[in-house]
Amino acid sequence: MIKADEFYKKYFNVDSPYEHQISSWEQINALKFPLLLKAPTGSGKTEAVLAPFLSQFTDNKFHIAPRLLYVLPMRVLVNSVADRIKRYAQKISPYISVEVQHGDVPNSPFFIADIVVTTLDQFLYGFARASQQVGHHIDIPAGSIASSLVVFDEAHMYRDGFTFSIMRALMEILYKSKIPFVVMTATMPESLEKNLFENISLSNSQRVTGNIKIDSKLKITVENHPLYANGNLSKIGQKKTLIVVNQVKRAQKIYEYIKDALGLEDNNIVLIHSRFTRTDRKEHEIKSISLIPHKEDGEIVIPKGVGIVVSTQVLEAGIDFSAELLLTELAPADSLVQRAGRCARYEGESGEIIVFPVEEENRGHLPYKKEHLEKTLKWLRDNNNFNIKNFNEVCSFVNILDYQANDYEARDTLIDLYECVLYADTKPQNIQVRDSKPATLVVLDIHSGGKGKKEDKIKEVVLGADLKEKSINVGVGTVWDLFENDHIQWEIQWRYNEKDKKHEPLIIDLLKNKKTKDKKDARIGPFRTYIVESNDYKKDKGIYPDVSFII
C-alpha cells in the first residue's frame, strides 16, 4: 500500500503533510471509527479524509468503503467542495465519479457515485427513506449509506438546538449500525462535542487534533460603536476587504453605502447572502473569489484594483480566499473564528480584523442569542493579546459557548427517524433538519404576460420561466415576514390535468384571505411555492428591501 507522504506528494502536490493528516491516514486505514478531526481553518481537513479514501483506487483494494459521502451543512458550500474533490480525483483516475446531491442539483439521489457531496438535509432524507427524488425506490439511498464512509464536515455549524438533536441521533444510529464516519470541525465548542458524542465511545487515537500554527499575522481590534449606524460606515479602506454582518438588511445597506461613497463599479464590489436566486447566487460566489486573493493550482492569485465583498454568515465556511482586511459584526466565538479564516489565510500573509458591536435596537443581535454575543465580547476585551491563528487559544475562545440539544422541539423527527431504522414499514412524514420548515420563492416579472385575467397572465409567465434558476429557498418564517410586508401576493400550486395528461400551475391570490389581525386565514405554509415580483428583487441586492431577521 502506498505511504501517506508519497500519496500527498504525488497526487496532492504536498511535500510534507501535516501531522493531523498523517494521523487521519493511519486511523482511517486501520478502520478506527468513528473519528473526530479538529484542526484550524485552511489546514487541509478535506484532504485528510480524501487521501486515504482515494488511495484505495491506486491499490484497487477497497477495505475502507467503496464510496464516500461528504456531508455539508449548507448547499452554498457543496459546489465549491465538489469541484475541489473532482480535481484531486481526476489526478488518480478519470473514471472516479464525483456527484453533487442537493435541492438545486439533484444529480445523485440514490447516493451511488464513488463520491457524493451532499447536504445534511439530503443525507437525512435518504437515510430515513423520505427522499422525494427516488420514486418508489426509497430503500436504495439508505443501502448506499450503509456501505459508505460518511464525512460530516463543518460540524460546528449544527449548533442550533433542533439540528443538534437530529445530528446527534444520526451519529448514534450510524455508530450502532457500524457505519464508518468522520466528524470534522475547526471551531466546535467542548459543550457541543460532549453532547454529540455522549453515547459514542471514542479512544484517544480516535480524536485527532491539528495543533498547527499558520505563519500569518492578524491584528484584532474591538470597536465601541456599530459598523453601520445612522448611515455612516467606519473603517472603509482600499485593501482587499471582506465585510460580514449578521442580517441581510444590514448587508444591503452597507453594500449600497460603500458602493456610493467610493464610487465603485459593479466589478469592484459584490454582495452575498441567502436571498438571491440560484443563478445570481452562483454568479456572486464566482465574482467574490475573483475580487479577493485566492489560490489557483496551489499558487496565490492577487486580483488588481479595489476588491470588496459584503456578506452575511453564508461565507463563514467553504470559500477559499484570503482578504487583507475583515470588518465583522460581533458574532458568537465559533462564528468569529470561521470569519477570521477568510483573512490572512495563507502562509506569510498579514491582515487586520476589526470587530464591531451590533445595534442594540430593533433586535440587532439576531439571529444569535444575546448571551452568546455578550460572552464573546467580554472574552475579547479580557484577552487583548489573543492570537486567532493559534489553535490552542482558539479552542479556549470557543469553549466559552454552551450549546445544547433540544430533543423536545425535534421530537417528531426523532420519532420518525428511530421508527424508520427499527421497522422501515412506512414512509416517514415528519423528517426535517431545522426547526423552520422550507418554502420556495420564485422571482418573476408577472406583468409580462398576455391579455386576460391576472391569474391567467401569471400562469403564462410561470409556464415560460425556468423556475429552478429563478428560485430562492427560505424558511417559512421568511415567507411570513415578506407576506406581512406586502412583498408576496401569489402562490403557485400544481394540479394534474387528466385531459391533457400533464401538470399545470394554479395561481392563488393570497390577499383574498389576508386579514390584518389573523394570519391563520392566509394560505402561508411550508413546502409551497410563492412569487416574488421582479420589482421587489434587485440582481445585485437580492430581495429588496429585506424585512426578515433571518440570515
Salt bridges, closest charged atoms under 4 A:
GLU47 OE2 - ARG84 NH2 2.98
ASP104 OD1 - ARG75 NH1 2.98
ASP104 OD2 - ARG281 NH2 2.65
ASP121 OD2 - ARG434 NH1 2.75
ASP139 OD1 - ARG129 NE 2.68
GLU154 OE1 - HIS156 NE2 3.21
GLU190 OE1 - LYS194 NZ 3.90
GLU193 OE1 - LYS38 NZ 2.98
GLU193 OE2 - ARG207 NH1 2.46
GLU198 OE1 - ARG168 NH1 3.27
GLU223 OE2 - LYS235 NZ 3.93
GLU256 OE2 - LYS541 NZ 2.79
ASP266 OD1 - LYS259 NZ 2.29
ASP280 OD1 - LYS539 NZ 2.56
GLU283 OE1 - LYS539 NZ 3.09
GLU296 OE2 - HIS294 NE2 2.88
GLU316 OE2 - ARG339 NE 3.04
ASP320 OD1 - ARG345 NE 2.93
GLU329 OE2 - ARG250 NE 2.71
ASP334 OD2 - ARG159 NH1 3.12
ASP382 OD2 - LYS378 NZ 2.80
ASP407 OD2 - ARG168 NH2 2.80
GLU469 OE2 - ARG278 NH1 3.50
ASP486 OD1 - LYS514 NZ 2.98
GLU491 OE2 - ARG528 NE 3.85
GLU498 OE1 - LYS501 NZ 3.34
GLU504 OE1 - LYS459 NZ 3.70
ASP521 OD2 - LYS515 NZ 3.53
GLU533 OE1 - HIS447 NE2 3.15
ASP536 OD1 - HIS487 ND1 3.60
ASP540 OD2 - LYS259 NZ 3.83
ASP546 OD1 - ARG275 NE 3.02
